[in-house]
Amino acid sequence: MSTSSSTHATTAGTQPTTQQPSRQPASNQPAAGEGAPTSTDQPGTFTSLEAIQAQAEAMRAYFLTGATRDIAHRKQALRDMKSWLKEHETNVLKALWQDLGKVAYEGYITELGMVYGEIDLCLKKVDAWATPERVPSPVSMFKSISTVYHDPYGVVLVLAPWNYPLQLTLVPMVDAIAAGNCVAFKPAREAPATAAIMFRMAREVFDPTFVCAIPGGPHINDWVLATRWDSIMFTGSPRVGKVVMAAAAQFLTPVTLELGGKSPCIVHSDADLKVAAKRIAWGKTVNSGQTCVAPDYLLVQEDVADDLLAAIADTWNEWYDGDALHSPIWPHMVSMKHYKRVMGLIEQHNPAARVAVGGHGDPDTLRIEPTIMTGVTLDDPVMGEEIFGPVLPVLTYSDLDDAFATIRRFEHPLACYVYTASKEVKRRVIGELQFGGGAVNDCCVQLSNDQMGFGGVGNSGMGAYHGKVGFDAFTHYKGVMDHAAFVDPDFRYPPFTAEKKRLAKGFMH
């Protein structure tokens, strides 16, 4: 989930200041009030590597008391988090609007509501998830009891991005707490208002030896990655994911990496174009395209391309009254740097390519119109990196093998979508392409199902989280065999006779 801009949340050095649009809140935004995020919500700054290492050790000492292993402790922590978020919901949604221009409704359904849902699921299921599991023992280990214990790792570090700053910080935190861990989290500096509200939550809800917020600052990222953690969850670019993984390797720390890539959206000629247009239009423009699983480019069968693109354009015009740049519900780019990068992808293209829809931006508000580009080639800049903006380049194909060949030119994507009525096309897309997850006749919605893990494959990530899969991500499965002392068959002990060999082969075949 990443762009070159998003990686600054977790790489070393001073971070760029986020520029916010110079406009007043729309009427459907939460009003400012007591408790709105301010600079005073920033936690104390860590001034050295030793300070961060000392914090990690203090958290590890608390973990070793056994307090977080108690299921009641985990549940109470999750209830307290949800209660605080409910009490401060207006200001949480205001922070998301300040950072990304998300209206309250979008902020709720794409961020806060998902955090609530993850908390509720963990509260309901954690007793069952954490219960030791009896498993069968082999005949050779007669009179033994085999049990798998669900052991928390210890102190988990969550490194979060800016594009869904609340959801992508708190959902993995919820999973880690449910699994019995302590959590240190470092939100992205590009979303300062949301970071401030989470800093305040951590301070008011949790003891810092249990949950600790780490602010950004010069050298902080280097220091964080030089510190020993027991598990690391990183969301960001593949480039920085490699940096995180290399840093974790010095301690053999397990990592969960949710990265990104160029997620294709295939539209076959037998698709319901009206439904496809509406769902693609939404998936590409939710959060103004700053979504790791957004359709990054469109692969449309040649004979339906014109009709599909016209329907997508009509949908955007209807939603944003033909003027997204001045729509009260249209989000903005997170920063001027990111705005310039996305606009550059629109402006740099081969002579045969054209901007068929949109293409304009407003640097004063950091908004970019929903944009469709046709005639692009794989050599155009817009096809050379994950876009992370409301820009939809379009490629056409004649048959499915042609589409698959294009997709395989790229690294394995985080998501893949196909619109079709054909069971055979569905089967081939799911069975022949490698991708993190996806949807048939929809897009982005796979994240809404907490019964499925969310994660990438290959260059788009490793490991997964959400729901039970998230609990497992921060859990070591510890197998223990309890073997009765009064039964001790000697076929495993020297000397190794023919009779012992016969018995062993009988047990093991």
Secondary structure, DSSP 8 states (H G I E B T S, - for coil): ---TTGGGGSSSS--------SS---TTS----TT---GGGS-----SHHHHHHHHHHHHHHHHTTGGG-HHHHHHHHHHHHHHHHHTHHHHHHHHHHHH---HHHHIIIIIHHHHHHHHHHHHHHHHHHS-EEE---GGGTTEEEEEEEEE-SEEEEE--SSSTTHHHHHHHHHHHHTT-EEEEE--TTSHHHHHHHHHHHHHHS-TTTEEE----TTHHHHHHTS--SEEEEES-HHHHHHHHHHHHTTT--EEEE-----EEEE-TTS-HHHHHHHHHHHHHGGGG--TTS--EEEEEGGGHHHHHHHHHHHHHHHTTT-GGG-TT----SSHHHHHHHHHHHH---TT-EEEE---EETTTTEE--EEEES--TTSGGGSS---SSEEEEEEESSHHHHHHHHTTS---SEEEEE-S-HHHHHHHHHH---SEEEESSSSGGGG-TTS-B---GGGEE--BSHHHHHHHTEEEEEEEEE-TT---GGGSSS--HHHHHHHHHHH-
